């Protein structure tokens, strides 16, 4: 049980809806359930369908297949003891069994954007925008199939557990909260009524069986992972009734939960529907990634499959041509499949965006732009990359790119100094991969807008220092870099002044601007003479910044100062931001400096799962990310390991140690991907101290994306 209830699975539908749970079936998080519907894609996520509590009767012997943990700590219905096999490919599958019977359960969540031409045919990640004037149609649903094998007739009982609550909170039974149920032919329509307000209608249908209304509350589920996090950890679920299905050997029953009232458009649910939906999803992924039909690789707990300890090759070019080595191996296919879970459609912008992580994150500007090369450029999803860049560019204001997107009719949040600079860096990588100079011509005015805002000054007192050309900022109560935790009104790692990676990004941006102005002048996009003069000015500024970046060099330590504060004091903490500064497309530091920085980062920050956010020898270091919200926030960037930072480390190593093997063994991180936390994905963070327990979001976009950039 200690192992099974820490391993989780995840399904998504490209709209922000998701299903998730543990291998054992015990609910340990507020975010565990079979249908969290994103009513305002990808936001408004609401738990409607928690799960089905299953029991099987064979020859008069009834066994419970579920597992429940109650608020008093008691574990009941230890169905996990009968679990014989679990697999996540192509969809989550459980097999329970005893000597004379076996029951298999599978779940699938189909893509949710339908009825919009190419988007429906190819998947939302293959297009940059919807067909003009074509309304988006959303379908939030999950299908469940049980298949019985045995020597005798069996009776399967499925009790329905439901809710109506925001995905961040728990449901508590009350007199004001009621659920209506309308029973039809092999289906039931459900809707919450809370204090006279009607909730989201949805329905459940099935291919065979008899439904028995039997309304009852199940009180006081205990959510152990929330207990550890110091959050609400008790929940009540409502059961309107249960389904009884008589199964002969070889029989199957398929169920579908779908948001909305029943209609004729849904089609007939048949025993073949489940396999058809799985096949359609496989075909969608095959079209996106260019796989041969039917191949996505797979593994299961207990299969005995292991990876060898040989070093995995690093691509010489950042975006290799699509070929068997990149897209046909089981490892590559599973990483790309994991990457697709983060690509979603945002209704408020009618275009694609990227969920930063599951379960609780929404789309974030910085995270999206850092993840985009791995999510879109390596697998050559260039339309996706172009669409996301265009979308973020559309929302640029005062030279800043949003750090968070709005709800419908809401205002974006611009609390980031680096999102605009990451946008330029990612645009540069996109152009290097595609040579799409028409898109550059389209976006170059925006590039210039960002440049002018940084030079002339913008919000948060962001401005280029005229004396040295470096970017500085100074604003109270905010944290604008990726180390962005604020407790109350006090940033944990304020980093105001001149952060090292911000100015490395600024230098790379100036180099890009120089190249682009020259390129556009040669291609006669705009006025060649004016563009040529602009290129000269950008080049001069880049040289000034390159010279000024030497202010960050700490010769005693052989490392880079993390920040130069507004009063010109230097922060000499050993953080991974120095490695970030070495990893960008344009680097201002010498070979000797780069080697020294990497040597110290290797001994102080490198772990089997990424880089620590702070040297363990620092007095402010916190080796474990645990406790209540404030305790975790104080550890978030104070030693916690970030998996995404392994990408910048590798790129820096390739630049400064091109002839030496990488001092990093992929095996632990890949074993984590296969067997730990969220099976088939990579966690957001890990403890800084060994054994580096995975923490935070169970599936993080930039963690997966950075591995994709360097694993073939």
C-alpha positions, 0 to 999 in steps of 0.5 A: 500500500505504501508504494501503490498509493503514491503512484498516480495516473493522469488523463487529459482532453486538450481543454483542461479537463482531466481524470486522475487517481492512484494505482491502488484506487485510494483517493489521496488528493482533492484532485483525484476523480474521473471527470474534472470538467473545464467548463471555461477551457482550460479553467472552471475545472469542476469535479462532477464524477468521482469514481465507481465503487466496484464489487464482484460476486462470483459463486456467492462470494463478494469481493470489494475491488476499491480501496478507501481511506477515511478521515480517522486513518482507517483503510477499508475495502482493500481491493488493492490486495487483489490487483494483479497488474496495472498499465498506462499504455495505451490507456490506464488498465487495472486487472484484479483476479483470483484463482477462478476469475479476472476483471479488467478495467480501462479508462479513456478520455477523448480529445474534447474539441470537436466540430471545428474542421482541421482541429477535430481531425488533427487534434488541437495541437496541430493548428495555430488557431480555429477556422475563422468564424467557426464556433468551438464545440466542447465535449467533456467525457470519460469512458470506462470499460469492465471486462470479465473472464472466469469459469462462472457467471459474475455479478458486477456492482458499480456504485456511483460517487459524485460531486459538484465542486471547484477542483481546489476545494472539498465537498462537504455534505449539507442540507443546501446541497442536493442532487437531482437524478432523472433515470432514462433508458440505460442512462441517468442525468444528474445535476446538483442544486445548491441553495436553489442554484442549479449546477452543471448537468451531466449524464452517465450511460451504459451498455448493459445492466440495471440501475437502482436509485439508492441515494446516500452520502459517504462521509469523511473521506481522508485525503492523505496527500492534502494532510501532508500539505497542510490543506483541507483533507476531508471530503464527503461524496454523494451516491445517487445509486448503483448499477448491477451488471450480470456478466458471462465469461468474456462479457464487457460493460462500457460506461460513458460520463459526459457533460451536458444533457443527453442528446442524439448527437452523442451516438449510440453507446455500444460494446465496440465504442471504447475500442473505437475511441482508443483507436481514434486517440492513437490515430490522432497521436500518430498523425501529430507525431508521425508515428507508424500506426498503432505504435506507442510503446508501453510498460506495466508494473511487474513487466520486468522491463528495465532500461540499460545503463548506457548514456543516452545520445544527445542530439547534435542539432536542436531539432533533428529531422523526424526519423525512426530513432526520434519517434519510434522508440517506446521511450521517445513515444511515451515522452511525446505522448506525455508532452501532448497532455499539456497542450490545451485550447483556451476559450478566452483567446480562441487558440492554443496554450500550455498547461504548466502542470497538473493537477493545479496549475493553469497556463503560465507565460514563462513556463509555456515559452521555456517548454515550447521548444521541447513540446513543439520544436523538437517534434516539429509541431511548428504550427503549434509553436507559431500559434502560441508565439502569436497568441502571447505576442498579441497580449503584449502590453508595455513591452511585457508578455503576460505571465498568466492568461485571463478568464473570458473578459479578464485582464492578463497578469503581467508580473514577470520581467523575463516572459518577454525575453523568453518570448524573444529567445523562443521566437529565435529558436523557432526561426532557426528551426523553420526559417519562417522569415514572413513570421519574423516580419510579422512579429518584428514590430512587437520585438521592437516594442519590447526592446523600446519598453525595456530601454525606455522603462516600463512597469515595476521600474523595469529599465535598462541602466544607461551606464552599463546597458544592463536591465534592472528592476525595483518594485516592492512586494513582487517577485518578477523572475522565475523564483517568484514566491511571495508570502504576504507582501514579502518575496522569499527570493526578491532578486530585485536589481539586476538578476544574472539570467535576466541580463543574459536573456537581454544579451541574447535578445540583442543578438537576435535583434541584430541578426533579424534586422540584418536578415530583414534588410537583406530580404527587403522586408521593410526599409533596408537602410533603416534596418541596417542602421538598427542592426548596427545599433543593436550590435553596439548595445549587445557588445556593451551588455557583453562587457557589462556582464563581467560585473557578475563574475566572482573570481574568488568563487569562480561563479556568477553573482546571482544578482547585482542589487539596486545599491550595487551589492552583489549576491554571491549565493550559488544558484542555477541562474548562472547555468541558465546564463550559459545555456542560451542561444547567445552566450557572453561568457568565456570558455574558462568562465563557463567551465568554472561555473559548470564545475561548481554547479556540478558539485553543488547543484547537480542531482539525479533529477535536475539542479538544486535551486540553492547550494546545500552549503548555504545557510538559507538552504532547505533540503526538504519541500514539505509542511504547510503552505508557508513552509513549502513556499519558503523551500520552493527556491531555497534548495528544491530540485527543479527537473526542468533545469537539467535542460539548461545544464546539458546545453551549457555542458555541450557548449563548454565541454563538447568533447567530454561525456555528460556527468549525468546518468539519465537512469534515475530520472527515466525510472521516475518517468516510468515507475514513480509519482505520475506514471508516464510523466515527470514531477515539477520538483524534488527534495534537495536532500537525498533520496530526492522525493518527488514533490509539487505537481505530479506532471510538469510541462517544462520538466517533460519538455526539457527531457525531450530536448535532449533524449532520443 
